[in-house]
Amino acid sequence: MTPGALVALTLVYFAVSVISVVTGGGSLVQVPALIALGMAPRAAVATNMFAVTWMTASATARFARAGEVGGRFVIPLVVITAVTSALGAELAVVMPERLVKGVVAASMIALLAFMAARPSFGERATGPSRLRLAVGFVAVAVLGVYGGLFSGGYTTLLTFTCVAALGMPLMQTVGTTKLVNLVSCAVASAVFVYAGLVDYRVAVPASVASFAGGWVGAHLAIQRGEKFVRGLFLVTVLAMAVKLFVDLLR
């Protein structure tokens, strides 16, 4: 990779991290960018996971400082994710990429329909029933596998699950899912590092940019408030769904 390409990629990582801290889905841009610059797909997934770990670390610290990380479900969410993300990383790319993109794209469309029908989505905490809790924790486990496998759209779907199934308020969910995603990325990165798949020539500058972008994005979300977070979340989900469907048609 040329120095110019590395600089451009680093800027992309910073810009994407600022937005994806709130919305998730950054890997849907970053992994294809790495592949387009000549990196093997498996190495691209591993290198990106390593960099995203640093984004989630800085964002978690900023949200925690503002008191937006926590809630009664944080421990089970972290434990479930730690186990299932390791499984996902070990599976690597067993599922065909086309099938993964189709499932995620369909999930994004369903998510958009739900949010359109409920404009107050995530405005306040609700008491979930036992069935909703069971469905929510099963969904978190399944998403944990996907998060360790690839992570594109993982945080977006996890955020939706925590609000819709577990009844968490949106702003707290955005902060708490950063901690959960940090666990997912760290576990998966450890597996990829052990397997020798991380390209540190790219991973180090991308990690620095991601760390900075994560802090800036979290600070912006806290300063602008829940209305801004909900709007950005909605717009980004729509953009991700369109991108995935376009990829599938190609």
C-alpha positions in Angstrom: 0.0 0.0 0.0 1.4 3.4 -1.0 1.9 6.2 1.6 -0.8 8.3 -0.1 -3.3 5.5 0.0 -2.5 4.9 3.7 -3.1 8.6 4.5 -6.4 8.5 2.7 -7.4 5.4 4.4 -6.5 6.9 7.8 -8.7 9.9 7.1 -11.6 7.6 6.1 -11.2 5.7 9.4 -11.5 9.0 11.4 -14.5 10.2 9.5 -16.4 6.9 9.6 -15.6 6.5 13.3 -17.2 9.8 14.2 -20.5 8.7 12.7 -20.5 5.0 13.4 -19.9 5.6 17.1 -23.6 6.6 17.2 -25.0 4.5 14.4 -22.7 1.5 13.9 -22.1 0.1 10.5 -18.6 1.5 10.0 -17.2 -1.9 8.9 -19.5 -1.9 5.9 -17.4 1.0 4.6 -14.0 0.2 6.1 -13.6 -3.5 5.2 -14.5 -3.0 1.5 -12.0 0.0 1.4 -9.2 -2.3 2.7 -10.0 -5.0 0.1 -10.1 -2.3 -2.7 -6.6 -1.3 -1.7 -5.4 -4.9 -2.2 -5.7 -6.5 1.2 -7.0 -10.1 1.3 -10.6 -10.3 2.6 -9.8 -12.3 5.8 -6.9 -10.0 6.6 -9.1 -7.0 6.0 -11.7 -8.2 8.5 -9.0 -8.9 11.1 -7.2 -5.6 10.6 -10.4 -3.6 10.7 -11.5 -5.4 13.9 -8.3 -4.5 15.5 -8.8 -0.8 14.6 -12.4 -0.7 15.6 -11.5 -2.0 19.1 -9.7 1.3 19.7 -12.7 3.3 18.5 -15.0 1.6 20.9 -12.5 2.0 23.7 -12.4 5.8 23.4 -16.1 6.1 22.8 -16.9 3.9 25.8 -14.7 6.1 28.0 -16.4 9.2 26.8 -19.9 7.8 27.3 -19.0 6.5 30.7 -17.7 9.9 31.7 -21.1 11.3 30.8 -22.9 8.5 32.8 -24.4 6.9 29.7 -23.0 3.4 30.2 -24.7 1.0 32.5 -28.2 -0.4 33.3 -29.2 -3.7 34.8 -28.5 -5.6 31.6 -24.9 -4.6 31.1 -23.3 -7.6 32.8 -25.3 -10.3 31.0 -24.8 -8.4 27.7 -21.1 -8.4 28.2 -20.9 -12.0 29.2 -23.0 -13.3 26.3 -21.1 -11.2 23.8 -17.7 -12.3 25.1 -18.5 -16.0 24.5 -20.4 -15.7 21.2 -17.9 -13.2 19.6 -15.1 -15.7 20.2 -17.2 -18.3 18.4 -17.9 -15.9 15.5 -14.2 -15.1 15.1 -13.3 -18.8 15.1 -16.0 -19.4 12.4 -14.4 -16.5 10.4 -16.1 -16.5 7.0 -18.1 -19.8 7.0 -21.3 -18.1 5.8 -21.3 -16.9 2.2 -20.8 -13.2 2.1 -23.9 -12.7 -0.1 -26.1 -14.5 2.4 -24.7 -12.4 5.3 -25.3 -9.1 3.4 -28.9 -10.2 2.5 -29.8 -11.0 6.1 -28.3 -7.7 7.4 -30.0 -5.7 4.7 -33.4 -7.3 5.4 -32.9 -6.6 9.1 -32.1 -2.9 8.3 -35.4 -2.5 6.3 -37.4 -4.1 9.1 -35.7 -1.8 11.6 -36.6 1.2 9.5 -40.2 0.2 9.3 -40.4 -0.3 13.0 -38.9 3.1 13.7 -41.2 4.8 11.2 -44.2 3.2 13.0 -42.9 4.3 16.4 -41.3 7.8 16.1 -40.8 7.8 19.9 -38.5 4.8 19.6 -36.0 4.8 22.5 -37.4 7.9 24.1 -37.8 6.3 27.5 -37.2 3.0 29.2 -40.0 0.4 29.2 -40.4 -2.7 31.4 -39.9 -5.7 29.1 -41.9 -8.9 29.6 -40.2 -12.2 30.2 -40.8 -13.2 26.6 -39.2 -10.0 25.3 -36.2 -10.5 27.6 -35.8 -14.1 26.3 -36.0 -13.0 22.7 -33.7 -10.1 23.4 -30.9 -12.2 25.0 -31.2 -14.8 22.2 -30.8 -12.1 19.6 -27.8 -10.6 21.5 -26.2 -14.1 21.4 -26.8 -14.5 17.7 -25.5 -11.0 17.0 -22.4 -11.7 19.1 -21.5 -14.5 16.7 -22.0 -12.1 13.8 -20.0 -9.4 15.6 -17.0 -11.6 16.0 -17.4 -12.9 12.4 -17.5 -9.5 10.6 -19.2 -6.8 12.6 -20.7 -4.7 9.7 -24.0 -3.5 11.0 -23.5 -5.3 14.3 -23.8 -2.4 16.6 -26.8 -1.0 14.7 -28.7 -4.2 15.2 -27.6 -4.6 18.8 -28.8 -1.0 19.6 -32.2 -1.8 18.1 -32.4 -5.1 20.0 -31.5 -3.4 23.3 -34.2 -0.7 22.9 -37.0 -2.9 21.3 -36.5 -6.1 23.3 -34.8 -5.0 26.5 -36.6 -1.7 26.9 -33.5 0.4 27.3 -33.6 4.2 26.4 -31.8 5.1 23.2 -29.0 7.3 24.5 -28.1 4.9 27.3 -28.2 2.1 24.8 -25.8 3.9 22.4 -23.3 4.3 25.3 -23.8 0.8 26.7 -23.4 -0.9 23.3 -20.0 0.7 23.0 -18.9 -1.3 26.0 -20.5 -4.4 24.6 -18.9 -3.8 21.2 -15.5 -3.2 22.9 -15.7 -6.7 24.4 -16.8 -8.2 21.1 -14.0 -6.5 19.1 -11.3 -7.2 21.8 -12.2 -10.9 21.9 -12.3 -11.3 18.1 -9.1 -9.3 17.7 -7.3 -11.6 20.2 -8.3 -14.5 18.0 -7.2 -12.8 14.8 -3.9 -11.6 16.3 -3.1 -15.2 17.5 -3.9 -16.4 13.9 -1.5 -13.8 12.5 -4.1 -12.1 10.3 -3.7 -8.5 11.4 -1.6 -6.2 9.1 -0.1 -3.8 11.6 1.3 -1.5 8.9 -2.4 -0.5 8.3 -3.8 -1.4 11.7 -1.7 1.0 13.8 -2.6 4.3 11.9 -6.1 3.1 11.5 -6.4 2.5 15.2 -5.1 6.0 16.0 -7.6 7.5 13.7 -10.4 5.3 15.0 -9.5 6.2 18.6 -9.7 9.9 17.9 -12.9 9.6 15.8 -14.6 7.5 18.5 -14.0 10.2 21.1 -15.2 13.0 18.8 -18.3 11.1 17.8 -19.2 10.2 21.4 -18.7 13.8 22.5 -20.8 15.1 19.6 -23.7 12.7 20.5 -23.6 13.7 24.2 -23.6 17.4 23.3 -26.3 17.3 20.7 -28.7 15.0 22.6 -31.1 12.2 21.9 -33.1 13.9 19.1 -29.8 14.3 17.1 -28.9 10.6 17.9 -32.2 9.3 16.8 -32.1 11.3 13.5 -28.6 10.2 12.7 -29.3 6.6 13.5 -32.3 6.6 11.2 -30.5 8.2 8.3 -27.5 5.9 8.6 -29.6 2.8 8.8 -31.4 3.8 5.6 -28.0 4.4 3.9 -26.6 1.0 5.0 -29.7 -0.8 3.8 -29.5 0.8 0.3 -25.7 0.1 0.1 -26.2 -3.6 1.0 -29.0 -4.1 -1.5 -26.9 -2.4 -4.2 -24.0 -4.7 -3.4 -26.3 -7.7 -3.7 -27.7 -6.6 -7.1 -24.2 -6.3 -8.4 
